[in-house]
Amino acid sequence: MKLSPRDASRYFAKPEAQRTGALIFGADPMRVALKRQELITNLIGAEGEEEMRLTRMSAGELRKDPAMLTDAIKAQGFFPGPRVAFIEEATEVIAKIVIATLGDWQEGDAQVVITAGALKPTSSMRKFFEKHPNAYAAGIYDDPPTRDEIQADLARAGLTQISDEAMNDLTGLSRTLDPGDFRQTLEKIALYKLSDPSPLTPDDVAAMTPTSTEAELDDILHIVAEGRSGEIGPVLRKLQAQGVAPVGLCIGATRHFRSLFAASADPGGPAQGITRLRPPVHFKSRDRMVRQAQAWGVRRLEQALEILIDTDLALRSSQKAPQMALMERSLIRLAMLGGRR
């Protein structure tokens, strides 16, 4: 059965013990991993893995030994309670094994939880789970958590008193942090408010918000890639004051332009190329980077990477020129190169 995002959240929070299993798939491995972790914990409890009621296997291991899944489903452990057979990083290569094994599933067997990347609608494993009368298929997309999901995560951590202003701040924060960082921030907030009965306030949220220069680093990379050379100096001064090193800035710029090059060189075009990048591009930057890749083109991106490689070598050499000045000159060269049409 195919689960909508709302139904999937409800199922992960309160899974049904009699189900055959669930397929969780999506382009962002972190989002998929968080949902998988939530589902398995709610199926077997916090002590389930220690009690050996969880069997883990990779797709590669299962391909070499197809009987592993059958053994994991049918085996009865020493400790009583529900059991889970977990397959990670599944691909179409093991689809036939999974489909054949689940055909013999009976009530009382271990539930099967499978995680996979972005499966196409034509995927045989995805279609199998979507049409199965007793199993679920849940697509995890690059959407930030909803207000209800944030409240549920905080409630699980023991925090239920939250002011509306604080919830608004948390909702906004969820759109700027990666899923793993946001989950850690919620856990920090819950610990911060431990034994404090007063409602969570915006000041509490601000106190626990990560102090990172990543947003500013992304800002200057976008400025350079969009050819806005006049804006480089002020942002660079701010980064320097926050302790960002020239070498780290060069590494970040090289990573950004390599991503643009890979997207621009993709046979399916920049839009398709961006979706194939690993690690995935944050959803807020995706459209922006597609436009950058389209504007630069493969030839000029090759030139940009040559400039960055030369800059990296110069920064790591024994030359006496001020490193940040050297980095600023390279960024301005890149911006001017990108501004040519």
Salt bridges, closest charged atoms under 4 A:
ASP7 OD1 - ARG10 NH1 2.75
GLU16 OE1 - ARG19 NE 2.35
ASP28 OD2 - ARG31 NH1 2.56
GLU38 OE2 - ARG156 NH1 3.48
GLU49 OE2 - ARG56 NE 3.20
GLU51 OE1 - ARG53 NH2 2.92
ASP109 OD2 - LYS74 NZ 2.68
GLU130 OE2 - ARG126 NE 2.93
ASP142 OD2 - ARG286 NH2 2.64
GLU149 OE2 - LYS35 NZ 3.53
ASP153 OD1 - ARG156 NH2 2.18
ASP153 OD2 - ARG183 NH2 3.81
ASP196 OD2 - LYS193 NZ 2.94
ASP204 OD2 - LYS193 NZ 3.38
GLU216 OE2 - LYS238 NZ 3.87
GLU226 OE1 - ARG228 NH1 2.40
GLU226 OE2 - ARG288 NE 2.58
GLU231 OE1 - ARG228 NH2 2.79
ASP266 OD2 - ARG276 NH1 3.05
ASP312 OD2 - ARG316 NE 2.85
GLU328 OE1 - ARG237 NH2 2.98
